Amino acid sequence: MTTEVNKARRSAFFGRILVYGSLIALAAFYLMPLWVMIVTSLKSLDEIYSGSFIGLPQQVTFDAWQKAWDEACIGTECSGLKPYFVNSLLMVIPAVILSTGIGAINGYILTKWRFPGSNFVFGMLLFGCFLPFQAVILPMAQLLGALKLSGTVPGLVLVHTVYGISFTTLFFRNYFITIPNELTRAAQIDGAGFFRIFFSIMLPAALPIIVVSCIWQFTQIWNDFLFGVSFTAGQSSPITVALNNIVNVTMGRKQYNVDMAAAMIAAIPTLVVYILAGRYFVRGLTAGAVKG
């Protein structure tokens, strides 16, 4: 009996080693590009050309980060990523707020204030989730031209707000449908109106899905390249377009350290968002997946 127990324990022990070893190997493989970006950005250009991309820097230097931030040339302008980083902030913050707010109201109406044809409206909004970026570029360009917003940051805010409404509506609709209708009916009996119920009952209960919507929209908008390169130009471009120009337009020796530092600067906001709020993203998704 004791021999069988020992065999079972040894088998479980080696099984755990195999599982954890595989997970560690996969994690290392997945994180290798990030490691290369970080260590390369901390090396001097001479060390990069005389050494390897993977090894630790012999002498840590942040010169590449400083150059990528305020000296790197983007076209004819050598102002670094700083103004384009600001452009992305000016784009992503209002776009996230607007698309999340409109999605919340849409989800509220489609679940608690249903009207004839509400299912059809929701179906059309849901269809918008499956439209590829390429399908809306031409009509969106025509609309921005008619509104005199072509090549501007506000125009890009409008594009991302409109494109994101389908996703945020889906998130909030699937979450609000789990809230009992009796709650809103009781509030109506007590004299609460449309907006009182929305702001006093629905929004406080929807904090998990608000986090989901904000994280989703932030990452989608911040990382977008196609809309940015299609609808803006020059000093109005977001950081993804500026990063592409830095990496692909080089004179003299390829400055790998500056390129990697620029890529890290562009990626830091989304990394910070996921590190700080990633667990709430999963919780919010599962909270809205009970029924719907």
N, C-alpha and C positions, 0 to 999 in steps of 0.2 A: 504493500500500500504506500509506504514511504517513498519507494523508488518511483512509483507512478506519479506521485505528487511532485517530486523533484524534477521529473521529466516534463511535467506540465508547466512548472515554473520556468524551467530553462527555455522551453518552447515559447512561452509568453514573453520572456526577457529578450530572446533573439528576434521575436516578432516586433516588439517595440523598437529595438535597435534598427530593424529594417525600415519600419514606418518613419521614425524620426530622422533616420539618415537620408531617406528619400526626400522628405520634406525639406531638410536643410540643404540638400543638393539642388533641389528645384528653386528654393528661395535664393540661393547664391547665384544660380544661373540667371534668374529673373532680375536680381539687383545688380548684376555685373555692369550693365550700361550706366546705371547711376553712379557706381563706384568709379568707372572710367571718367565720367563727366566731372566728378568732384576732384579727383586727384590730378587730372589734367589741368583743370582751371587753377590749381594751386602751384603749378610749376612754371618756371621761366621757359621761354621759347627755345633757348639753347638746350636746356635739359630735356625737353620733349624730343627734339631732333636727335639727341645723342643717346637717349635711353629708351624706355618703353612707356606705353600708355597705362599699363596696369600697376606698375610699381609705385610705391610711396614717393613723394617729392623729397629730394635731398635737402632742399631749403624751401619752406613754405613762404609763398608770396601772394599777396592779394592784388598785385598790379593789374592782372588780367581782369579782375572784377571791377576795379576802378575805371579801367579803360572801356570795358563793355558798357558801364553805366553812363559815363558822360564824355567819352572821347571817340568811340568807334564810329567809323564813317558808314553812313547809310545813304547811298547815292552820292550826292554832292555835299550833303550835310554831315558834319562830324560832331554831332551832339550826343552820341550814344543812345542808349535805350530809355533814358529818363523821361523825355517828353512823350514817348510812345507808351511807356508804362502808365503815365498819367492819363493818356487817351483811353487806354483799356479800362482804367478805373472809372473814368467819366462815362464809359459805355456800359460796363457790366453792372454797376450799382443801380442806376435807374432802370435798366432793362430787367434785372432780377426783381426789383420791387414792383414794377408795373405788371410784369407777366405773372408773378405770384399772386398779386392782389386781384387781377382780373380772373385768373384761374380759380381763386377761392370763391369769388362771387358767382362765377359760372357753375362751379360744383355745388354751391349752396342752392342756387335756383333750380338746377336739374334734379336735386334730391328732395328739397323741402318746399319748393314752390313750383311744382310740376304744372305744365301747361300743355294744351293739345299740340302734338308734334315735337315734344321735348326729346323723345327718343331719337327722332330723326335728326334734330339739331346736334345731339350728342354723337350720333353716328358720323355726321359730317365733321365735327371737331376731331373725333377719333381718327378719321381718315387723314387728317392733317399730320398725324404722327408718322405716317408712312410715306409722306411726300419727301423725296430726296432734295437736298439743297439745289441741285442743278435744275430741278423743275420749276423753281420759283425765282431764279435769277433774273430772267428777262422781264416778267411782269413786275417784279419788285423794282427793277431798274427804271421801268416806265413810270411807276408810281412815285418813286423818289424824284425823278425828273419833273413830274407834274407838281410836286410839293416843294420844289426848289431845295431839296435836301441832299442832292447828289454830292458825293465826296465829302460828307461832313460826319462828325461823330453823332449828332442827333439823328441823322438818317440811319446810322447803324443801330442806334438804340431802338428805333422804330422797327427795323427789320427783325432784330432778335426778340423783341417783345411780341410781335405778331406771330413769328414762327414758334415761340415757346408756349403760346396760349394753349395749344392742343395738349401738350404734355402736362402742364400744370392743371388744366381742367380735368384731365383723366385722374391725376393724383388725388385732387380734392373731391371729385365725385365719388371715387371708390372709398374714400375715407368717410365722407359725410353720410354715405348710405348706411354705415354701421351705427350711426347715432339714432336712437329711437325717435320716431316721428311724434310720439306722445310728449316728448320734451318741448318741441316747438309749439305743439298745439296748446299745451299748458301755458306757455309764455304768451301766446295769442289771447287766450282767455283772460290773462292778467293784464291785457292791454298793450303788450309789446308789439311793435311794428316790425317791418322788414329789416331795417338797419339795426334796430335795438337787439333783435334776436341774433343777427349776424355778428355784431361786435361784442355782445355780452355773453352769448352762449356758444356759438359755433367756433369763432376764432380762438377763444381760450381753450376749447377742447381739441383744437386742431394743431397744437404746437408741434407734435411729431411730424405731421405731414408738411407743415410749413418749413421745417428744417430740411426735409427731403427735397421739397421743391426748390428751396434756395440753393442747396448744394448742387442739385442737378443742373439748374439754370446757370449757376456761377461757372461750373466746370465746362459746360457746353459753350457758353458765350466766350469765356476767357480763352479757351483753346481753339476757337474757330479761326480758320484761315481763309476759307473760300469767300465768305461774305465780306471779310475785311479787305481782301485784295480786289474784290469785284466792285465794291461800293465806296471805297475811300482811296485817297492818293496823297502822296507827299506827307506833310506834317500832320494830317488827320488820321493816318494809319494806326491800327492797333499794334500791340507789341509782337504778335505772331508774324505780321507782315514785315515789321522791322527786323525781327530775328532772321527771317528768310533772306532778307537783303544783306545783312551782315555776313551770314554764312556763305552766300553764293557770290558776293561781290568782294573780291580780295585782290590787292595789288602787292606784288612781291611775295615773300614767303607766306605760306598759309599759317595764320595765327590760330592754331588749334586751341590754345589756352583761352583766348578771348572768345572764340566761338562757344566753347564749353561753358564759360562763365556766363555768357549771354543766354544760353539755353537754360542754365540753372536759374538765372534771374527771372526768366519768363515762366519757369515751372514752379517757383517757390509759392506763389499764392494758392494754387490748387493743391500743392502738397500740404501746406499749412491747414487748409480747409478740411482735407480728408483726415489728417492726423488728429485735429481737434474735434471734428464732428462726424467722423466716419461711422462710429458705433451708433449714433443717433440716426444716421441715414438708413442703416439696416433695420433698426427698431421701427422707424416710421413706415418703411415699406411693408413690414410684416403686420404693423398695426392696421393698415388699410387693406389687408388681404383676407380679412375674415369672410366677407361676402361681397358681392358686387357683380 
